[in-house]
Every structure is written in structure tokens, then in C-alpha cells.
Amino acid sequence: MKPSAIGLDGPDRDLPDAHGFPVHDALLPRGILIVENLANLGVSKSETFEFIGLSLKIGDGTGSPMRAMAVVD
């Protein structure tokens, strides 16, 4: 099963001195969204949960602040 998104608990994985954005360039064309700087979702690694990310609608934007939630099974 192909993931539809990945979530990180820190800033993006593209290094500041990297040429371009290799992680973004590998994931986004495949339809895999990147959610960065997640914290305090209250979920352990062993739990199954549904992720809900409510972002702002920003015209012609490439990112948005979001309210992130985890619904634990």
C-alpha cells in the first residue's frame, strides 16, 4: 500500500546546504504529502490512528499552517 502522506516531528528533511529539495522532489510528484513539525498528537508508536490535518486554503500557495489531530482507534 502506497502512503498518501508522511509526518515528521521536526523541520523538513532537505538539508539547508542541499542543491534543491531532493526529498520534496521525490515525494510530491508521487502524490505523497509532507507534514512537518508535528508534535503532541498523543499517539504512541504502537497505536493505530487516523490523522486529520486541517489546513488553510491559500491560493497558489505551496504550504499552510494546519491543525493536526490524531483519532486513536
C-alpha positions in Angstrom: 0.0 0.0 0.0 1.4 3.4 -1.0 1.4 6.1 1.7 -0.6 9.2 1.0 1.5 11.4 3.4 4.4 11.3 5.7 4.6 13.2 9.0 7.7 14.4 10.7 8.2 15.8 14.3 10.8 18.2 13.0 11.6 20.5 10.1 11.9 19.2 6.6 14.5 16.5 5.7 16.0 18.6 2.9 19.4 19.8 4.2 19.9 23.6 4.2 23.0 23.2 2.0 21.4 20.7 -0.4 21.1 21.6 -4.0 17.3 21.9 -4.5 14.8 19.9 -2.5 15.5 16.2 -3.2 13.1 14.8 -0.6 10.3 17.0 -1.7 11.1 16.3 -5.4 11.0 12.5 -4.7 7.7 12.5 -2.7 5.4 15.3 -4.0 5.3 14.1 -7.7 4.2 10.7 -6.4 1.3 12.3 -4.6 2.8 11.8 -1.2 2.2 14.9 1.0 4.8 16.0 3.6 3.6 17.2 7.0 6.4 18.8 9.1 6.8 20.0 12.7 4.2 17.7 14.2 4.1 17.5 18.0 1.9 16.4 20.9 -0.5 14.2 18.9 -0.7 12.0 22.0 -0.2 8.8 20.0 2.4 6.0 20.8 4.3 4.2 18.0 2.3 1.0 18.6 -1.2 2.6 18.3 -3.2 2.7 15.1 -4.8 6.1 14.4 -6.4 8.2 11.8 -4.7 11.5 11.0 -6.7 14.6 10.2 -4.9 17.7 9.0 -7.0 20.9 8.6 -5.0 23.4 6.6 -5.8 26.8 5.3 -6.9 27.4 1.7 -4.1 29.6 0.3 -4.4 30.4 -3.4 -1.2 29.5 -5.3 0.5 28.5 -2.0 2.9 25.7 -1.6 2.2 25.2 2.1 0.0 26.2 5.0 -0.2 26.2 8.8 -2.5 23.4 9.9 -4.4 22.0 12.9 -3.2 18.4 13.2 -5.3 15.8 15.0 -5.0 12.1 15.7 -8.1 10.0 16.2 -7.0 6.8 18.1 -8.8 3.6 17.3 
